[in-house]
Amino acid sequence: MALKVYVDRMSPPSRAVLLFCKVNGIEFEEILLDILKNKHTTPEYKEINPMCQLPAIVDGEFKLFESHAILIYLSCAFPGVASHWYPSDLFKRSKLHSVLDWHHTNLRLGSGGLLLNSIVGQIKGNPPNVEAAKEGEKLLVKSLTKLENFWLKDGQFLVGSSQPSIADISLVCEIMQLECLGKLSLRSLSAICEGKNKLKLQNWSLLECISPEAHAILIYICCAFPGVASHWYPGDVSKRAKIHSVLDWHHTNLRPGSAGFVFNTILGPLRGIPSSPETIKENEKMLLRSLSKLENFWLKDGRFLVGSSQPSIADISLVCEIMQLELLTEKDHDRILSPYKKVLQWVEDTKSATAPHFDEVHRLLFRAQKKFHEQMAAQSGKSELKSKL
C-alpha cells in the first residue's frame, strides 16, 4: 500500500513533507485538503488526525501527524533516503533536533503570526489585527536574526552542514510563506533584518538563548548514555515517531497555553507587567483545548502517553509543563484541572514512576508557589485598604 500524504500546499509544513518525499523518490499518494474550505475538519480526516491539522501521513496501518515527526519517520523508515537528511551521528542528529524545536517557538510563531494577522485572516473574512501583526513581525525579525548570526554562521546549511537536512527543508518552507506578503518577500528580507545588504538567507541553497531545546536534550541523553532504559526513547521506529509527534504538539499547544496563562495571571502582574483580559482569555482557551486533547486522545489508550505502559521523555516533558500550573491560585488551579481525571491520574503515575526524584526536582517550584501566593494576598490586601480609604 502506497504512503498517503494529506496536505494543503498553502501550508509550509505540508510543502516540507511533499518536497522531502519528491527529492528522495518516495512513492506516495497526495491527498489535498483545502484548509480555507475546512476540509481538514471532516469526520473522515479526524480519524487520521484528531487535531485537525496538516500534514498527516498513513503508512499501511500506521498514522502520524506533526511535520517534524513525519520527516524523521520518513528518514528512518524508507531505505533510499540519503543519510545527510537525518544523520545517524548522535551529535549531528541532536543539533537537528535543536533547530526543529527552536523552529516551533520562534520562526514558526513569528511568520505564522504576521501572516495570519495581516493576510490570511482577511482572506477568511476576519479584520486585520494590527497589534498582533506587530508582535508577529517582532518575533519574525528576531528569528531571522538568529538564523543569520547563529544557525547559519558555520556553513552553507543549518548547523554548519555542507548538505541539507530535514531542518533546512522545514525552515525554508516556512520562509517561503513570506512570499504571500508581496513587497515583504525574500527579496526584501534584508530590509527587515536591520538593513543588511547581503543576507545569508538569500544564499541558503534550499534556503533568546543559544542552546539546544529541552526535547533535543532529552533525546540526546537517551541515546548517549547506555544506562538509560529503552522505554524513555524506544528504538522501534513507529513508537519513536509517536513520541516525536507528542513533543512537536507540545511546542505549539500545551506549552504556549500553559506558559501564557501562568505568565499573564501570576508572573506578569507580580512583576508589574499589565495583561489584557482578552489575552488571558485566549491563553486559557488554548490551555483548556490542550488539556482536553491530552484527556481524550493522547491518554486514551494507556497509563502514559500514546498508549504506553511505561513513561517516555514525552511524559516527563509534558508533566513538568502541567506542574507549572501549581503557581496558579488554588481556585484557578482546581477550576482548570479538576475536569480532567485522566490527566490528573497520569501526573500521579508519572510522579510515582520517577519517585523520589520528582518531588526533589519540583521543590523550588513549590517554594515559589508559596511565595507568589503570599505576595498576591498582600497585594490584594493593599487594594482593599485603598478602596476603603
N, C-alpha and C positions, 0 to 999 in steps of 0.2 A: 504493500500500500504506500503510495507516494506521500511525502510530507505535505501537510496542508498548512498554509501560512495565511492568517487572517490579518488584513491590513487596510489602512486608508492612506494613500500615498501623500496626503497632505500632512500626515503625522511624521515628525522626524524619527522617532523610534521605529516606526513601520518601515520607513525607507532604509534605515540602517540594516534591518534584518533582510530585506529584499536584496540590497546591494551585496551583503555578505554571501547570501545564497548564490547569487549570479556569478560573483567573482570566483567563488570556489567550486562552481559547477555542480552544485547540489540540486538534484531534481526536486521540484515542488509544484504544488498547485496553489496559485494565488487566488485568494477569495477576498474580493473587495467589499468593504462595509463603509458606507458613507456616514461619517460622524455627524455632519450637519443635518442629515435626514434621520438621525437616531437609529441607524441600522445596527449599532453596536449594543443596543438595549433590548433586542428581541429575546424571547424565551429560549430560542434555539442557541443563540450565542452565549447566553448566561450559563448554559450547560457546560460550555467550554471555558469561559472566564466570568465567574460571578461578579468580578469587579467592574465588568462592562467597560474595559479599556482595551486599546490596541497598542501593539500587536499581540497575537497569541499563535501558538502552533499546536497541531495534533500530529504526532508521530506514532502511527499504529494506535495503540490504546492509551498512549501517554499524552497528557495535555499539559501545556506550560504557558505561562504568561510572564510579563515583565521583560523588556527587551534585553537588558544585560544578562539576565539568567538564560534567555534564549540563545544569545550569541555564544555564551560559554558552553552551553549544552551542544550546540551545533559543532563547535570546535572540537569537542571531545567525542561526540557520537558518530561523526562522519569521517571515515579514514582518509579521504582525499584532501582534507584541509591542511594547508601548509602550516608548519609549526610557529611561524612568526606571528600569526594571528592571535595565538594564545599559547605562549611558550611554556614548555614543561619545566624550565628552570624556575625554582621556587622564588628567587629574588625578583626576577623579571615579572613573574606572574603576580606577585604581591604588589608590585608597583602599578600594574594594570588595574588591579582591584582598587587600589588607592585612587587612581584617576576616575574610575567609574563611580565610586562612592562620592567623590568630590563633585562630579557632574550633577548628580541628583539634587544637591542642596545649594548649588551655585549657578553654573551656566544654564542648566535646565530651568531653574526657577526664574532667573533674570530674563532670559529670552522669552520663555512662555508668558511671564507676567507682562512684559512690554507688549507682545503681540496680542495677547488676549484682551488687554485693556485699551488698545489703540486701533486694532484692525479686526480681529476675529469676533470680538463682542458685537461690533457694529453689523457685521455680516449676519449674525444671529438675531439682530434686532434690539440689542442692548445699547444703551447710551455709553459713550466713552467715559472711562474713569480716569481723569487726568492725574489725580494723586497716586493711584495705583500704578499707572503707566510710568510715572516718575520714579517710583520705588523700584519697578522692574528694570528700568534703564540704569538706575544707580547700581543695582546688583549685577546687571549685564556688563557694564563698564568695568567694574571691579573684577569680574570673572575673566574678561578678555585680557585685562592687565596681568592676572595670574598666569593665564595661558602664555602670554607674551614673555613674561620675565621669569617664570619658573618651569612650567611643564614643557615648554619648547626651547629651553635655553641650551640644551646639550646635544641636539641632533635634528635631523630632518623631520622626524616624527616624535610623538609624545614619549616622555621619559627617556630621551636620548637614543631612541632606536633608529636604525638605518632602514627599517622596513615597517610598514603599517601593521597595527594590531586592531583588535575589536574596539579598543578605546578610541583610536583615530576615526574609525567609521562612525561610531556613535556620536562623538562630539562634532565631527564635521557636518553630519546630517542636521545637527542642532543649529550650527552656524548658518547653514544654507537656508534655514527657515526665515532668516532675516531678509532674504530677497523679497519677501512679502511687503516689506516696508518701503520698497521703491528706492527713493533717494538714499535712505539709510540702509544701504546694502553692503555687500562685501567690498565693493569698490570704494566705499567711503567710511569703512570701519576705522581707518586710521584717524579720521577726524574726531571720532568718539574717544578713542584711546589717547587722550592727552595730546592731540595734534601731531602724532608721529607721522613722518613722511614715508617710512617704509615699515610696514607691519609684518612680522613673521607669519602671521595667519595667512597672508596673501601668498606666501611661498610654501605653505603647508601642502605637501604634494597631494594628499587626499583631503587634503586640508587637515581667611583670617590667620590660618596657621599653615606654615609649610611643614606638614607632617602627614603620614598616612591616616586614613579614616578608620574608625573603630572596627568596622566589619572586615576590612582588609587586614588589620592587625590580628583579629581573631582567627581568620583563615590561615594566615602565616604561622601563627603559634601552633595550630593543629597539625600543620604539615612539617614544621621544622623541629618539633620536639617529640622524640619517639615514645615518650611515656604517656602521651595524650590518648585517651580511649577513643575508639573509632566512632562511637555514637555521636560525638561532638561535631564531627565533619566527615560523614561516611564516604568511603571510596566508591560506592555504587554511583554511577553517573546520573541515574534518574533521581535517586534520593538527594544527591548533592544539588542537582538542578532545582529541586523543590525548595531547598534551603536558600539558594540564591534568590529564588522568586520571592520568598518571605522577606529577606533582607532588603531587596530592592523596594518592595511595597512599603516597608517600614520608613524608608527615607522620605517618601512623598505623601504619607498618610498619617500614621500614628505619631511619628516624630514631630512634624510641624503642628499637628493638632495639640498634642500634649505640651510641647515646649512653648507654643504660642499662648495657650491658655494660662499656664503657670506664670509665664513672664508678665502677661497683661493684667492678671488679677492679683498677683502676690509680689513678685520681684520688682517689676517696674514701679508700682506705687510706693514701695518701701524705699526705692532709690529716687523718688521724686519725679518719676517719669510718668506723665499722664497717658492714659489709653482710652480710646473711644469705646462706648458700649457696643457699637457696630462691629469693631474689631474683635472684641471679646466674644460676641455672638457667633462670628464666623469661626473663631478658634474652637469654641465649644461644639459647634456643628460638625467640624471635621473630626474632633476627638470622639464624639459620640458615634459618628459613622464608622470610624476605625475600630472602636470597641465592639460595635455590632458585627463587623466583618470578622473580628477575632472570634467572637462568640459563636457565630453561625457558619463560618467557613473554615478558618484556619484551625480551629479546635474541635471540629465536628467529628473527627474520626479517631481520637485518642487522647491520652492524658497530656501529651505535649504537641507542639505544632506539627502540622502536616501528617498527623496520624501516627506519630512515633510513640513508642513505649518508654523511651529514654530521652533526656533533654539534649538539644544540639546548641550550637553557638547562636542560632536564631532565638531560642528560648531565653538564653541569658540576656541577649541584646534587648529584646522586647520587654522582658520582665523588668529590667533596670529602667526602661523608659516609663513603664507603668508606676514603678516605685516613686518616681519624681512627683506623682500626684499626692504623695504624703505631705507635701508642702502646702497643699490647699487647706482652707478652713475645714473643720470637721463636717460642717453642713454641706459644703460643695463636694467634698470627697465622697460622702455617702450618697448624695444625690446622683453623682455621675457614675460611680462604680457599682452600687448595690444591685442594679437590674441585671448585671452580667455575672451570673452564677458560675458559669464555666471559666470565665476569665479569673475570677477570684480564687477558684479551686486550683487553676493552673499556676497562679502565682504561689500558692501554698505548696504545690507539688514541686515547683522549681526551687523554692526555698528549702524544702526538705532534702531534695536531691543534691543540694550544694552546701548543706549544713556541715560544720558550724561557720563556714566562711561567709555565707550570705549576710548574716547579721553584722559581722565584723566589717565587711565592705560598706555596709549602709549606715554604720554608726554615725558618721559625720552628717549624713542626711537627716537623721533623727534629731541630732543636736540643732541643726539649722531649723528644722520644723518647730522645735520648742522656742527657739529664739525669735523666729519670724512671727509666731502666734502671739508671743508676749509683746512684740513691737506693734503689731496690728491692734491688740487690745488697748495699748497705751495711746495710740493714735485715735482710736475710737472714743476713748475717754476724754481726750482733749477736745475732740469735735463736739461731744455732748456738752461739755462745760462751756464752750464758746457759744453754742446755740442758746443755752440758758442765760448767758450774760447779754 
